[in-house]
């Protein structure tokens, strides 16, 4: 089995979503959200249809919540939109 196919099967079984979407989120995060946001907010994981991110300050958590629809739409533009996360969960890291 090719590595890409094996990773896709594994990520689906773990409930992480498709491997290409997971790879895109982590590899292209700065491109998806811009450098200012990426400096303070980072992706943590994809849990089913929810992208979980962490912010380094409550103000950045508010900002990314405000931008959540745009971030998810942008992710749909650069990946298979049917398999992209449909929700964004924001956590503030200590």
PDB file of N, CA, C and O in Angstrom:
ATOM      1  N   UNK A   1       0.847  -1.173   0.000  1.00  0.00           N
ATOM      2  CA  UNK A   1       0.000   0.000   0.000  1.00  0.00           C
ATOM      3  C   UNK A   1       0.895   1.240   0.000  1.00  0.00           C
ATOM      4  O   UNK A   1       1.823   1.323   0.804  1.00  0.00           O
ATOM      5  N   UNK A   2       0.638   2.190  -0.873  1.00  0.00           N
ATOM      6  CA  UNK A   2       1.425   3.433  -0.888  1.00  0.00           C
ATOM      7  C   UNK A   2       1.285   4.201   0.428  1.00  0.00           C
ATOM      8  O   UNK A   2       0.241   4.151   1.078  1.00  0.00           O
ATOM      9  N   UNK A   3       2.344   4.906   0.808  1.00  0.00           N
ATOM     10  CA  UNK A   3       2.378   5.630   2.072  1.00  0.00           C
ATOM     11  C   UNK A   3       1.222   6.620   2.195  1.00  0.00           C
ATOM     12  O   UNK A   3       0.599   6.695   3.254  1.00  0.00           O
ATOM     13  N   UNK A   4       0.920   7.376   1.153  1.00  0.00           N
ATOM     14  CA  UNK A   4      -0.163   8.361   1.202  1.00  0.00           C
ATOM     15  C   UNK A   4      -1.499   7.687   1.488  1.00  0.00           C
ATOM     16  O   UNK A   4      -2.314   8.202   2.253  1.00  0.00           O
ATOM     17  N   UNK A   5      -1.712   6.542   0.873  1.00  0.00           N
ATOM     18  CA  UNK A   5      -2.960   5.813   1.097  1.00  0.00           C
ATOM     19  C   UNK A   5      -3.017   5.280   2.527  1.00  0.00           C
ATOM     20  O   UNK A   5      -4.067   5.334   3.168  1.00  0.00           O
ATOM     21  N   UNK A   6      -1.894   4.765   3.030  1.00  0.00           N
ATOM     22  CA  UNK A   6      -1.847   4.257   4.399  1.00  0.00           C
ATOM     23  C   UNK A   6      -2.113   5.368   5.411  1.00  0.00           C
ATOM     24  O   UNK A   6      -2.845   5.165   6.380  1.00  0.00           O
ATOM     25  N   UNK A   7      -1.521   6.539   5.190  1.00  0.00           N
ATOM     26  CA  UNK A   7      -1.762   7.669   6.088  1.00  0.00           C
ATOM     27  C   UNK A   7      -3.213   8.113   6.057  1.00  0.00           C
ATOM     28  O   UNK A   7      -3.782   8.476   7.087  1.00  0.00           O
ATOM     29  N   UNK A   8      -3.806   8.084   4.884  1.00  0.00           N
ATOM     30  CA  UNK A   8      -5.208   8.466   4.755  1.00  0.00           C
ATOM     31  C   UNK A   8      -6.102   7.507   5.532  1.00  0.00           C
ATOM     32  O   UNK A   8      -7.012   7.935   6.242  1.00  0.00           O
ATOM     33  N   UNK A   9      -5.841   6.208   5.396  1.00  0.00           N
ATOM     34  CA  UNK A   9      -6.627   5.202   6.117  1.00  0.00           C
ATOM     35  C   UNK A   9      -6.455   5.393   7.621  1.00  0.00           C
ATOM     36  O   UNK A   9      -7.433   5.372   8.368  1.00  0.00           O
ATOM     37  N   UNK A  10      -5.214   5.579   8.064  1.00  0.00           N
ATOM     38  CA  UNK A  10      -4.938   5.756   9.489  1.00  0.00           C
ATOM     39  C   UNK A  10      -5.609   7.008  10.047  1.00  0.00           C
ATOM     40  O   UNK A  10      -6.224   6.954  11.112  1.00  0.00           O
ATOM     41  N   UNK A  11      -5.500   8.126   9.347  1.00  0.00           N
ATOM     42  CA  UNK A  11      -6.100   9.360   9.855  1.00  0.00           C
ATOM     43  C   UNK A  11      -7.625   9.257   9.894  1.00  0.00           C
ATOM     44  O   UNK A  11      -8.254   9.793  10.806  1.00  0.00           O
ATOM     45  N   UNK A  12      -8.225   8.577   8.918  1.00  0.00           N
ATOM     46  CA  UNK A  12      -9.679   8.366   8.946  1.00  0.00           C
ATOM     47  C   UNK A  12     -10.080   7.509  10.140  1.00  0.00           C
ATOM     48  O   UNK A  12     -11.064   7.804  10.819  1.00  0.00           O
ATOM     49  N   UNK A  13      -9.321   6.455  10.396  1.00  0.00           N
ATOM     50  CA  UNK A  13      -9.635   5.564  11.530  1.00  0.00           C
ATOM     51  C   UNK A  13      -9.485   6.266  12.871  1.00  0.00           C
ATOM     52  O   UNK A  13     -10.216   5.971  13.817  1.00  0.00           O
ATOM     53  N   UNK A  14      -8.545   7.190  12.953  1.00  0.00           N
ATOM     54  CA  UNK A  14      -8.335   7.931  14.192  1.00  0.00           C
ATOM     55  C   UNK A  14      -9.285   9.119  14.340  1.00  0.00           C
ATOM     56  O   UNK A  14      -9.249   9.818  15.353  1.00  0.00           O
ATOM     57  N   UNK A  15     -10.125   9.347  13.348  1.00  0.00           N
ATOM     58  CA  UNK A  15     -11.080  10.447  13.409  1.00  0.00           C
ATOM     59  C   UNK A  15     -10.456  11.803  13.188  1.00  0.00           C
ATOM     60  O   UNK A  15     -10.998  12.822  13.616  1.00  0.00           O
ATOM     61  N   UNK A  16      -9.292  11.819  12.507  1.00  0.00           N
ATOM     62  CA  UNK A  16      -8.577  13.071  12.287  1.00  0.00           C
ATOM     63  C   UNK A  16      -8.961  13.739  10.983  1.00  0.00           C
ATOM     64  O   UNK A  16      -8.452  14.822  10.692  1.00  0.00           O
ATOM     65  N   UNK A  17      -9.819  13.159  10.198  1.00  0.00           N
ATOM     66  CA  UNK A  17     -10.130  13.721   8.898  1.00  0.00           C
ATOM     67  C   UNK A  17      -9.169  13.186   7.863  1.00  0.00           C
ATOM     68  O   UNK A  17      -8.357  12.308   8.153  1.00  0.00           O
ATOM     69  N   UNK A  18      -9.258  13.707   6.674  1.00  0.00           N
ATOM     70  CA  UNK A  18      -8.416  13.190   5.605  1.00  0.00           C
ATOM     71  C   UNK A  18      -6.977  13.653   5.783  1.00  0.00           C
ATOM     72  O   UNK A  18      -6.723  14.757   6.266  1.00  0.00           O
ATOM     73  N   UNK A  19      -6.045  12.803   5.390  1.00  0.00           N
ATOM     74  CA  UNK A  19      -4.621  13.105   5.550  1.00  0.00           C
ATOM     75  C   UNK A  19      -4.215  14.346   4.766  1.00  0.00           C
ATOM     76  O   UNK A  19      -3.365  15.114   5.216  1.00  0.00           O
ATOM     77  N   UNK A  20      -4.817  14.546   3.593  1.00  0.00           N
ATOM     78  CA  UNK A  20      -4.438  15.729   2.809  1.00  0.00           C
ATOM     79  C   UNK A  20      -4.895  17.012   3.493  1.00  0.00           C
ATOM     80  O   UNK A  20      -4.195  18.023   3.429  1.00  0.00           O
ATOM     81  N   UNK A  21      -6.047  16.992   4.140  1.00  0.00           N
ATOM     82  CA  UNK A  21      -6.518  18.178   4.861  1.00  0.00           C
ATOM     83  C   UNK A  21      -5.634  18.432   6.082  1.00  0.00           C
ATOM     84  O   UNK A  21      -5.247  19.570   6.344  1.00  0.00           O
ATOM     85  N   UNK A  22      -5.315  17.373   6.826  1.00  0.00           N
ATOM     86  CA  UNK A  22      -4.438  17.513   7.997  1.00  0.00           C
ATOM     87  C   UNK A  22      -3.091  18.079   7.566  1.00  0.00           C
ATOM     88  O   UNK A  22      -2.573  19.008   8.186  1.00  0.00           O
ATOM     89  N   UNK A  23      -2.529  17.518   6.505  1.00  0.00           N
ATOM     90  CA  UNK A  23      -1.241  17.998   6.002  1.00  0.00           C
ATOM     91  C   UNK A  23      -1.296  19.446   5.573  1.00  0.00           C
ATOM     92  O   UNK A  23      -0.376  20.216   5.846  1.00  0.00           O
ATOM     93  N   UNK A  24      -2.371  19.820   4.901  1.00  0.00           N
ATOM     94  CA  UNK A  24      -2.509  21.207   4.442  1.00  0.00           C
ATOM     95  C   UNK A  24      -2.606  22.168   5.616  1.00  0.00           C
ATOM     96  O   UNK A  24      -1.973  23.224   5.605  1.00  0.00           O
ATOM     97  N   UNK A  25      -3.387  21.817   6.623  1.00  0.00           N
ATOM     98  CA  UNK A  25      -3.543  22.697   7.787  1.00  0.00           C
ATOM     99  C   UNK A  25      -2.199  22.965   8.441  1.00  0.00           C
ATOM    100  O   UNK A  25      -1.858  24.114   8.725  1.00  0.00           O
ATOM    101  N   UNK A  26      -1.439  21.909   8.680  1.00  0.00           N
ATOM    102  CA  UNK A  26      -0.179  22.083   9.402  1.00  0.00           C
ATOM    103  C   UNK A  26       0.928  22.646   8.519  1.00  0.00           C
ATOM    104  O   UNK A  26       1.750  23.427   8.998  1.00  0.00           O
ATOM    105  N   UNK A  27       0.968  22.277   7.265  1.00  0.00           N
ATOM    106  CA  UNK A  27       2.037  22.754   6.377  1.00  0.00           C
ATOM    107  C   UNK A  27       1.804  24.171   5.873  1.00  0.00           C
ATOM    108  O   UNK A  27       2.760  24.901   5.610  1.00  0.00           O
ATOM    109  N   UNK A  28       0.545  24.564   5.735  1.00  0.00           N
ATOM    110  CA  UNK A  28       0.248  25.855   5.112  1.00  0.00           C
ATOM    111  C   UNK A  28      -0.501  26.798   6.046  1.00  0.00           C
ATOM    112  O   UNK A  28      -1.198  27.699   5.582  1.00  0.00           O
ATOM    113  N   UNK A  29      -0.365  26.602   7.352  1.00  0.00           N
ATOM    114  CA  UNK A  29      -1.109  27.390   8.331  1.00  0.00           C
ATOM    115  C   UNK A  29      -0.896  28.887   8.148  1.00  0.00           C
ATOM    116  O   UNK A  29      -1.859  29.653   8.126  1.00  0.00           O
ATOM    117  N   UNK A  30       0.363  29.310   8.016  1.00  0.00           N
ATOM    118  CA  UNK A  30       0.640  30.742   7.864  1.00  0.00           C
ATOM    119  C   UNK A  30      -0.020  31.293   6.604  1.00  0.00           C
ATOM    120  O   UNK A  30      -0.540  32.408   6.615  1.00  0.00           O
ATOM    121  N   UNK A  31      -0.003  30.535   5.541  1.00  0.00           N
ATOM    122  CA  UNK A  31      -0.655  30.954   4.300  1.00  0.00           C
ATOM    123  C   UNK A  31      -2.173  31.049   4.479  1.00  0.00           C
ATOM    124  O   UNK A  31      -2.812  31.929   3.903  1.00  0.00           O
ATOM    125  N   UNK A  32      -2.745  30.150   5.270  1.00  0.00           N
ATOM    126  CA  UNK A  32      -4.192  30.120   5.471  1.00  0.00           C
ATOM    127  C   UNK A  32      -4.679  31.300   6.312  1.00  0.00           C
ATOM    128  O   UNK A  32      -5.733  31.870   6.030  1.00  0.00           O
ATOM    129  N   UNK A  33      -3.913  31.670   7.348  1.00  0.00           N
ATOM    130  CA  UNK A  33      -4.397  32.689   8.288  1.00  0.00           C
ATOM    131  C   UNK A  33      -3.615  33.993   8.239  1.00  0.00           C
ATOM    132  O   UNK A  33      -4.048  34.992   8.814  1.00  0.00           O
ATOM    133  N   UNK A  34      -2.483  34.002   7.569  1.00  0.00           N
ATOM    134  CA  UNK A  34      -1.635  35.188   7.521  1.00  0.00           C
ATOM    135  C   UNK A  34      -0.584  35.145   8.608  1.00  0.00           C
ATOM    136  O   UNK A  34      -0.775  34.491   9.634  1.00  0.00           O
ATOM    137  N   UNK A  35       0.527  35.836   8.396  1.00  0.00           N
ATOM    138  CA  UNK A  35       1.643  35.767   9.341  1.00  0.00           C
ATOM    139  C   UNK A  35       1.338  36.350  10.723  1.00  0.00           C
ATOM    140  O   UNK A  35       1.836  35.838  11.725  1.00  0.00           O
ATOM    141  N   UNK A  36       0.545  37.391  10.794  1.00  0.00           N
ATOM    142  CA  UNK A  36       0.242  37.999  12.095  1.00  0.00           C
ATOM    143  C   UNK A  36      -0.532  37.027  12.983  1.00  0.00           C
ATOM    144  O   UNK A  36      -0.193  36.843  14.152  1.00  0.00           O
ATOM    145  N   UNK A  37      -1.561  36.411  12.430  1.00  0.00           N
ATOM    146  CA  UNK A  37      -2.352  35.455  13.206  1.00  0.00           C
ATOM    147  C   UNK A  37      -1.521  34.206  13.499  1.00  0.00           C
ATOM    148  O   UNK A  37      -1.551  33.692  14.617  1.00  0.00           O
ATOM    149  N   UNK A  38      -0.779  33.715  12.501  1.00  0.00           N
ATOM    150  CA  UNK A  38       0.011  32.491  12.677  1.00  0.00           C
ATOM    151  C   UNK A  38       1.068  32.638  13.769  1.00  0.00           C
ATOM    152  O   UNK A  38       1.476  31.645  14.373  1.00  0.00           O
ATOM    153  N   UNK A  39       1.510  33.856  14.025  1.00  0.00           N
ATOM    154  CA  UNK A  39       2.493  34.089  15.087  1.00  0.00           C
ATOM    155  C   UNK A  39       1.903  33.869  16.477  1.00  0.00           C
ATOM    156  O   UNK A  39       2.643  33.690  17.444  1.00  0.00           O
ATOM    157  N   UNK A  40       0.564  33.882  16.583  1.00  0.00           N
ATOM    158  CA  UNK A  40      -0.090  33.791  17.892  1.00  0.00           C
ATOM    159  C   UNK A  40      -1.091  32.646  18.014  1.00  0.00           C
ATOM    160  O   UNK A  40      -1.503  32.294  19.119  1.00  0.00           O
ATOM    161  N   UNK A  41      -1.476  32.075  16.898  1.00  0.00           N
ATOM    162  CA  UNK A  41      -2.468  30.990  16.892  1.00  0.00           C
ATOM    163  C   UNK A  41      -1.897  29.854  16.062  1.00  0.00           C
ATOM    164  O   UNK A  41      -1.392  30.078  14.962  1.00  0.00           O
ATOM    165  N   UNK A  42      -1.975  28.633  16.584  1.00  0.00           N
ATOM    166  CA  UNK A  42      -1.462  27.499  15.823  1.00  0.00           C
ATOM    167  C   UNK A  42      -2.450  26.341  15.859  1.00  0.00           C
ATOM    168  O   UNK A  42      -3.196  26.188  16.826  1.00  0.00           O
ATOM    169  N   UNK A  43      -2.457  25.531  14.815  1.00  0.00           N
ATOM    170  CA  UNK A  43      -3.342  24.370  14.815  1.00  0.00           C
ATOM    171  C   UNK A  43      -2.812  23.315  15.783  1.00  0.00           C
ATOM    172  O   UNK A  43      -1.603  23.141  15.933  1.00  0.00           O
ATOM    173  N   UNK A  44      -3.737  22.617  16.435  1.00  0.00           N
ATOM    174  CA  UNK A  44      -3.368  21.573  17.378  1.00  0.00           C
ATOM    175  C   UNK A  44      -3.713  20.206  16.809  1.00  0.00           C
ATOM    176  O   UNK A  44      -2.891  19.290  16.814  1.00  0.00           O
ATOM    177  N   UNK A  45      -4.959  20.081  16.310  1.00  0.00           N
ATOM    178  CA  UNK A  45      -5.397  18.810  15.745  1.00  0.00           C
ATOM    179  C   UNK A  45      -6.718  19.017  15.016  1.00  0.00           C
ATOM    180  O   UNK A  45      -7.375  20.050  15.147  1.00  0.00           O
ATOM    181  N   UNK A  46      -7.077  18.008  14.252  1.00  0.00           N
ATOM    182  CA  UNK A  46      -8.408  17.954  13.661  1.00  0.00           C
ATOM    183  C   UNK A  46      -9.112  16.789  14.318  1.00  0.00           C
ATOM    184  O   UNK A  46      -8.640  15.654  14.266  1.00  0.00           O
ATOM    185  N   UNK A  47     -10.236  17.072  14.932  1.00  0.00           N
ATOM    186  CA  UNK A  47     -11.016  16.078  15.664  1.00  0.00           C
ATOM    187  C   UNK A  47     -12.352  15.938  14.964  1.00  0.00           C
ATOM    188  O   UNK A  47     -13.272  16.717  15.213  1.00  0.00           O
ATOM    189  N   UNK A  48     -12.466  14.941  14.081  1.00  0.00           N
ATOM    190  CA  UNK A  48     -13.682  14.786  13.292  1.00  0.00           C
ATOM    191  C   UNK A  48     -13.816  15.945  12.333  1.00  0.00           C
ATOM    192  O   UNK A  48     -12.969  16.136  11.460  1.00  0.00           O
ATOM    193  N   UNK A  49     -14.876  16.723  12.490  1.00  0.00           N
ATOM    194  CA  UNK A  49     -15.061  17.883  11.601  1.00  0.00           C
ATOM    195  C   UNK A  49     -14.746  19.201  12.303  1.00  0.00           C
ATOM    196  O   UNK A  49     -15.236  20.259  11.910  1.00  0.00           O
ATOM    197  N   UNK A  50     -13.915  19.120  13.355  1.00  0.00           N
ATOM    198  CA  UNK A  50     -13.538  20.301  14.122  1.00  0.00           C
ATOM    199  C   UNK A  50     -12.026  20.512  14.085  1.00  0.00           C
ATOM    200  O   UNK A  50     -11.253  19.613  14.417  1.00  0.00           O
ATOM    201  N   UNK A  51     -11.625  21.698  13.682  1.00  0.00           N
ATOM    202  CA  UNK A  51     -10.226  22.099  13.744  1.00  0.00           C
ATOM    203  C   UNK A  51     -10.007  22.748  15.102  1.00  0.00           C
ATOM    204  O   UNK A  51     -10.660  23.734  15.442  1.00  0.00           O
ATOM    205  N   UNK A  52      -9.086  22.189  15.874  1.00  0.00           N
ATOM    206  CA  UNK A  52      -8.765  22.718  17.197  1.00  0.00           C
ATOM    207  C   UNK A  52      -7.482  23.534  17.071  1.00  0.00           C
ATOM    208  O   UNK A  52      -6.469  23.045  16.571  1.00  0.00           O
ATOM    209  N   UNK A  53      -7.538  24.776  17.529  1.00  0.00           N
ATOM    210  CA  UNK A  53      -6.380  25.656  17.498  1.00  0.00           C
ATOM    211  C   UNK A  53      -6.117  26.195  18.895  1.00  0.00           C
ATOM    212  O   UNK A  53      -7.007  26.217  19.745  1.00  0.00           O
ATOM    213  N   UNK A  54      -4.868  26.636  19.121  1.00  0.00           N
ATOM    214  CA  UNK A  54      -4.558  27.262  20.404  1.00  0.00           C
ATOM    215  C   UNK A  54      -3.999  28.658  20.157  1.00  0.00           C
ATOM    216  O   UNK A  54      -3.231  28.889  19.223  1.00  0.00           O
ATOM    217  N   UNK A  55      -4.400  29.562  21.007  1.00  0.00           N
ATOM    218  CA  UNK A  55      -3.963  30.956  20.932  1.00  0.00           C
ATOM    219  C   UNK A  55      -3.108  31.258  22.151  1.00  0.00           C
ATOM    220  O   UNK A  55      -3.325  30.697  23.225  1.00  0.00           O
ATOM    221  N   UNK A  56      -2.129  32.154  21.981  1.00  0.00           N
ATOM    222  CA  UNK A  56      -1.229  32.465  23.091  1.00  0.00           C
ATOM    223  C   UNK A  56      -1.745  33.577  24.002  1.00  0.00           C
ATOM    224  O   UNK A  56      -1.096  33.930  24.986  1.00  0.00           O
ATOM    225  N   UNK A  57      -2.911  34.127  23.672  1.00  0.00           N
ATOM    226  CA  UNK A  57      -3.476  35.209  24.482  1.00  0.00           C
ATOM    227  C   UNK A  57      -4.980  35.259  24.217  1.00  0.00           C
ATOM    228  O   UNK A  57      -5.412  34.992  23.095  1.00  0.00           O
ATOM    229  N   UNK A  58      -5.784  35.595  25.227  1.00  0.00           N
ATOM    230  CA  UNK A  58      -7.225  35.663  25.023  1.00  0.00           C
ATOM    231  C   UNK A  58      -7.649  36.602  23.883  1.00  0.00           C
ATOM    232  O   UNK A  58      -8.639  36.336  23.201  1.00  0.00           O
ATOM    233  N   UNK A  59      -6.914  37.683  23.676  1.00  0.00           N
ATOM    234  CA  UNK A  59      -7.269  38.604  22.586  1.00  0.00           C
ATOM    235  C   UNK A  59      -7.138  37.910  21.230  1.00  0.00           C
ATOM    236  O   UNK A  59      -7.953  38.141  20.337  1.00  0.00           O
ATOM    237  N   UNK A  60      -6.115  37.059  21.067  1.00  0.00           N
ATOM    238  CA  UNK A  60      -5.951  36.328  19.811  1.00  0.00           C
ATOM    239  C   UNK A  60      -7.006  35.241  19.673  1.00  0.00           C
ATOM    240  O   UNK A  60      -7.405  34.901  18.559  1.00  0.00           O
ATOM    241  N   UNK A  61      -7.459  34.695  20.792  1.00  0.00           N
ATOM    242  CA  UNK A  61      -8.550  33.718  20.747  1.00  0.00           C
ATOM    243  C   UNK A  61      -9.825  34.377  20.218  1.00  0.00           C
ATOM    244  O   UNK A  61     -10.545  33.793  19.408  1.00  0.00           O
ATOM    245  N   UNK A  62     -10.093  35.590  20.682  1.00  0.00           N
ATOM    246  CA  UNK A  62     -11.262  36.329  20.189  1.00  0.00           C
ATOM    247  C   UNK A  62     -11.112  36.613  18.700  1.00  0.00           C
ATOM    248  O   UNK A  62     -12.064  36.463  17.935  1.00  0.00           O
ATOM    249  N   UNK A  63      -9.926  37.019  18.296  1.00  0.00           N
ATOM    250  CA  UNK A  63      -9.674  37.342  16.889  1.00  0.00           C
ATOM    251  C   UNK A  63      -9.896  36.129  15.988  1.00  0.00           C
ATOM    252  O   UNK A  63     -10.562  36.244  14.959  1.00  0.00           O
ATOM    253  N   UNK A  64      -9.351  34.971  16.355  1.00  0.00           N
ATOM    254  CA  UNK A  64      -9.490  33.796  15.498  1.00  0.00           C
ATOM    255  C   UNK A  64     -10.931  33.276  15.519  1.00  0.00           C
ATOM    256  O   UNK A  64     -11.396  32.720  14.524  1.00  0.00           O
ATOM    257  N   UNK A  65     -11.634  33.446  16.622  1.00  0.00           N
ATOM    258  CA  UNK A  65     -13.060  33.074  16.636  1.00  0.00           C
ATOM    259  C   UNK A  65     -13.825  33.953  15.646  1.00  0.00           C
ATOM    260  O   UNK A  65     -14.696  33.474  14.920  1.00  0.00           O
ATOM    261  N   UNK A  66     -13.494  35.225  15.627  1.00  0.00           N
ATOM    262  CA  UNK A  66     -14.131  36.163  14.705  1.00  0.00           C
ATOM    263  C   UNK A  66     -13.844  35.788  13.247  1.00  0.00           C
ATOM    264  O   UNK A  66     -14.693  35.973  12.374  1.00  0.00           O
ATOM    265  N   UNK A  67     -12.657  35.268  12.996  1.00  0.00           N
ATOM    266  CA  UNK A  67     -12.238  34.901  11.635  1.00  0.00           C
ATOM    267  C   UNK A  67     -12.534  33.441  11.281  1.00  0.00           C
ATOM    268  O   UNK A  67     -12.173  32.990  10.194  1.00  0.00           O
ATOM    269  N   UNK A  68     -13.178  32.705  12.167  1.00  0.00           N
ATOM    270  CA  UNK A  68     -13.324  31.263  11.969  1.00  0.00           C
ATOM    271  C   UNK A  68     -13.985  30.890  10.644  1.00  0.00           C
ATOM    272  O   UNK A  68     -13.517  29.972   9.971  1.00  0.00           O
ATOM    273  N   UNK A  69     -15.043  31.564  10.257  1.00  0.00           N
ATOM    274  CA  UNK A  69     -15.709  31.234   8.986  1.00  0.00           C
ATOM    275  C   UNK A  69     -14.774  31.459   7.807  1.00  0.00           C
ATOM    276  O   UNK A  69     -14.745  30.661   6.871  1.00  0.00           O
ATOM    277  N   UNK A  70     -14.010  32.544   7.852  1.00  0.00           N
ATOM    278  CA  UNK A  70     -13.070  32.827   6.771  1.00  0.00           C
ATOM    279  C   UNK A  70     -11.944  31.792   6.717  1.00  0.00           C
ATOM    280  O   UNK A  70     -11.543  31.366   5.634  1.00  0.00           O
ATOM    281  N   UNK A  71     -11.440  31.393   7.870  1.00  0.00           N
ATOM    282  CA  UNK A  71     -10.375  30.392   7.914  1.00  0.00           C
ATOM    283  C   UNK A  71     -10.875  29.066   7.352  1.00  0.00           C
ATOM    284  O   UNK A  71     -10.188  28.433   6.550  1.00  0.00           O
ATOM    285  N   UNK A  72     -12.058  28.648   7.763  1.00  0.00           N
ATOM    286  CA  UNK A  72     -12.611  27.385   7.284  1.00  0.00           C
ATOM    287  C   UNK A  72     -12.927  27.447   5.791  1.00  0.00           C
ATOM    288  O   UNK A  72     -12.709  26.474   5.068  1.00  0.00           O
ATOM    289  N   UNK A  73     -13.437  28.582   5.330  1.00  0.00           N
ATOM    290  CA  UNK A  73     -13.678  28.748   3.893  1.00  0.00           C
ATOM    291  C   UNK A  73     -12.376  28.689   3.114  1.00  0.00           C
ATOM    292  O   UNK A  73     -12.306  28.049   2.065  1.00  0.00           O
ATOM    293  N   UNK A  74     -11.355  29.348   3.617  1.00  0.00           N
ATOM    294  CA  UNK A  74     -10.041  29.348   2.955  1.00  0.00           C
ATOM    295  C   UNK A  74      -9.485  27.928   2.901  1.00  0.00           C
ATOM    296  O   UNK A  74      -8.919  27.520   1.887  1.00  0.00           O
ATOM    297  N   UNK A  75      -9.640  27.186   3.972  1.00  0.00           N
ATOM    298  CA  UNK A  75      -9.197  25.797   3.994  1.00  0.00           C
ATOM    299  C   UNK A  75      -9.940  24.979   2.945  1.00  0.00           C
ATOM    300  O   UNK A  75      -9.351  24.120   2.290  1.00  0.00           O
ATOM    301  N   UNK A  76     -11.233  25.247   2.787  1.00  0.00           N
ATOM    302  CA  UNK A  76     -12.014  24.575   1.758  1.00  0.00           C
ATOM    303  C   UNK A  76     -11.557  24.913   0.354  1.00  0.00           C
ATOM    304  O   UNK A  76     -11.691  24.094  -0.555  1.00  0.00           O
ATOM    305  N   UNK A  77     -11.016  26.111   0.164  1.00  0.00           N
ATOM    306  CA  UNK A  77     -10.519  26.515  -1.152  1.00  0.00           C
ATOM    307  C   UNK A  77      -9.251  25.772  -1.541  1.00  0.00           C
ATOM    308  O   UNK A  77      -9.039  25.493  -2.721  1.00  0.00           O
ATOM    309  N   UNK A  78      -8.414  25.451  -0.578  1.00  0.00           N
ATOM    310  CA  UNK A  78      -7.125  24.826  -0.891  1.00  0.00           C
ATOM    311  C   UNK A  78      -7.121  23.311  -0.699  1.00  0.00           C
ATOM    312  O   UNK A  78      -6.118  22.652  -0.973  1.00  0.00           O
ATOM    313  N   UNK A  79      -8.236  22.758  -0.230  1.00  0.00           N
ATOM    314  CA  UNK A  79      -8.365  21.310  -0.066  1.00  0.00           C
ATOM    315  C   UNK A  79      -9.696  20.874  -0.663  1.00  0.00           C
ATOM    316  O   UNK A  79     -10.424  21.666  -1.263  1.00  0.00           O
ATOM    317  N   UNK A  80      -9.987  19.613  -0.483  1.00  0.00           N
ATOM    318  CA  UNK A  80     -11.292  19.079  -0.869  1.00  0.00           C
ATOM    319  C   UNK A  80     -12.321  19.662   0.099  1.00  0.00           C
ATOM    320  O   UNK A  80     -12.370  19.267   1.263  1.00  0.00           O
ATOM    321  N   UNK A  81     -13.127  20.582  -0.368  1.00  0.00           N
ATOM    322  CA  UNK A  81     -14.032  21.308   0.534  1.00  0.00           C
ATOM    323  C   UNK A  81     -15.020  20.403   1.249  1.00  0.00           C
ATOM    324  O   UNK A  81     -15.487  20.749   2.334  1.00  0.00           O
ATOM    325  N   UNK A  82     -15.347  19.267   0.678  1.00  0.00           N
ATOM    326  CA  UNK A  82     -16.287  18.353   1.329  1.00  0.00           C
ATOM    327  C   UNK A  82     -15.653  17.688   2.556  1.00  0.00           C
ATOM    328  O   UNK A  82     -16.369  17.270   3.466  1.00  0.00           O
ATOM    329  N   UNK A  83     -14.321  17.587   2.589  1.00  0.00           N
ATOM    330  CA  UNK A  83     -13.639  16.894   3.678  1.00  0.00           C
ATOM    331  C   UNK A  83     -12.989  17.842   4.679  1.00  0.00           C
ATOM    332  O   UNK A  83     -12.339  17.399   5.626  1.00  0.00           O
ATOM    333  N   UNK A  84     -13.162  19.140   4.472  1.00  0.00           N
ATOM    334  CA  UNK A  84     -12.546  20.107   5.377  1.00  0.00           C
ATOM    335  C   UNK A  84     -13.309  20.156   6.694  1.00  0.00           C
ATOM    336  O   UNK A  84     -14.483  19.788   6.737  1.00  0.00           O
ATOM    337  N   UNK A  85     -12.663  20.606   7.772  1.00  0.00           N
ATOM    338  CA  UNK A  85     -13.385  20.814   9.033  1.00  0.00           C
ATOM    339  C   UNK A  85     -14.473  21.865   8.846  1.00  0.00           C
ATOM    340  O   UNK A  85     -14.324  22.795   8.053  1.00  0.00           O
ATOM    341  N   UNK A  86     -15.549  21.710   9.572  1.00  0.00           N
ATOM    342  CA  UNK A  86     -16.665  22.651   9.479  1.00  0.00           C
ATOM    343  C   UNK A  86     -16.834  23.483  10.745  1.00  0.00           C
ATOM    344  O   UNK A  86     -17.686  24.369  10.807  1.00  0.00           O
ATOM    345  N   UNK A  87     -16.023  23.193  11.745  1.00  0.00           N
ATOM    346  CA  UNK A  87     -16.087  23.927  13.021  1.00  0.00           C
ATOM    347  C   UNK A  87     -14.668  24.271  13.465  1.00  0.00           C
ATOM    348  O   UNK A  87     -13.713  23.573  13.125  1.00  0.00           O
ATOM    349  N   UNK A  88     -14.545  25.342  14.218  1.00  0.00           N
ATOM    350  CA  UNK A  88     -13.262  25.755  14.765  1.00  0.00           C
ATOM    351  C   UNK A  88     -13.416  25.869  16.273  1.00  0.00           C
ATOM    352  O   UNK A  88     -14.295  26.577  16.765  1.00  0.00           O
ATOM    353  N   UNK A  89     -12.570  25.179  16.993  1.00  0.00           N
ATOM    354  CA  UNK A  89     -12.547  25.249  18.457  1.00  0.00           C
ATOM    355  C   UNK A  89     -11.256  25.948  18.862  1.00  0.00           C
ATOM    356  O   UNK A  89     -10.169  25.575  18.420  1.00  0.00           O
ATOM    357  N   UNK A  90     -11.387  26.956  19.699  1.00  0.00           N
ATOM    358  CA  UNK A  90     -10.231  27.751  20.093  1.00  0.00           C
ATOM    359  C   UNK A  90      -9.951  27.547  21.572  1.00  0.00           C
ATOM    360  O   UNK A  90     -10.848  27.604  22.414  1.00  0.00           O
ATOM    361  N   UNK A  91      -8.685  27.309  21.859  1.00  0.00           N
ATOM    362  CA  UNK A  91      -8.243  27.192  23.242  1.00  0.00           C
ATOM    363  C   UNK A  91      -7.125  28.199  23.483  1.00  0.00           C
ATOM    364  O   UNK A  91      -6.337  28.500  22.586  1.00  0.00           O
ATOM    365  N   UNK A  92      -7.071  28.708  24.691  1.00  0.00           N
ATOM    366  CA  UNK A  92      -5.986  29.630  25.064  1.00  0.00           C
ATOM    367  C   UNK A  92      -4.958  28.810  25.819  1.00  0.00           C
ATOM    368  O   UNK A  92      -5.270  28.180  26.829  1.00  0.00           O
ATOM    369  N   UNK A  93      -3.715  28.822  25.314  1.00  0.00           N
ATOM    370  CA  UNK A  93      -2.658  28.066  25.979  1.00  0.00           C
ATOM    371  C   UNK A  93      -2.020  28.949  27.048  1.00  0.00           C
ATOM    372  O   UNK A  93      -1.887  30.162  26.885  1.00  0.00           O
ATOM    373  N   UNK A  94      -1.639  28.315  28.120  1.00  0.00           N
ATOM    374  CA  UNK A  94      -1.020  29.087  29.227  1.00  0.00           C
ATOM    375  C   UNK A  94       0.344  29.618  28.865  1.00  0.00           C
ATOM    376  O   UNK A  94       0.986  30.280  29.681  1.00  0.00           O
TER     377      UNK A  94
END
